[in-house]
Amino acid sequence: MPATPPDLPKLISMLAAHYGKPRSPITTDPFELILLENVAYLVSDERREEAFTTLRQYAGTKPHEILSAADESILKATRLGGMHPEQRVNRLREIALIAMNEFDGDLRQVLKLPLPKAKQALRKFSSIGEPSAEKILLFTRSYPVLGLDSNGLRVLVRLGFGEEKKNYTATYRAVQEAIRDQLKQNYDWLISAHILLRQHGKELCKTNAPLCGKCPVKKRCAYFMTRESR
Ligand code: SF4
């Protein structure tokens, strides 16, 4: 592991050169981002977005629309989103109920809270832990934080930011601490970084057997260098 962390902006530029400019997120609305997270389970990003678009089309994506939609309308979406579609209908309704009861149906007020309270409020919803809460705050351009999914986190640990700890939360915080001083205070850059790190984790820096030979940043990667020197 190198004594000083690698250059994050440089690495993100190299990933952007390799993968191309990421397309814009399908939504930047906080409630829709929660629905997107919950409408599908263990499916590709494309399939998740298809399920979400179907939800928009047949049931609507406002809390009151989810609560008043027929089960069959929501099922059209959740059936596209993988196993146990009926359970996800109930979950989407629970999410809508929390939004109505605790936030008057409008989550935009949450985004104006101080950062810790905003995260705490978002974590009331199913499937939203600290990383997803940070992603929502980033995609809604509320706070310049680099929320990371498990792919992005794995990539950064391998590159040499922070280290693997006993549990996911501790690793997440160690990585956040390690990258903090290198984050650009620029939403476009942060959103691109989130998407590119995720893409890299899914396509090349896979959990098992990463495809390091094809990796555009291998010469700057602590994991690769350590492996090569053995
Ligand atoms: S060299 Fe290998 S481990 Fe390092 S970032 Fe690339 S794919 Fe991941």
Boltz pocket constraint, residues with backbone or C-beta under 6 A from the ligand:
constraints:
  - pocket:
      binder: B
      contacts: [[A, 155], [A, 158], [A, 159], [A, 204], [A, 205], [A, 206], [A, 210], [A, 211], [A, 212], [A, 213], [A, 215], [A, 216], [A, 217], [A, 218], [A, 219], [A, 221], [A, 222], [A, 223], [A, 224]]
      max_distance: 6.0
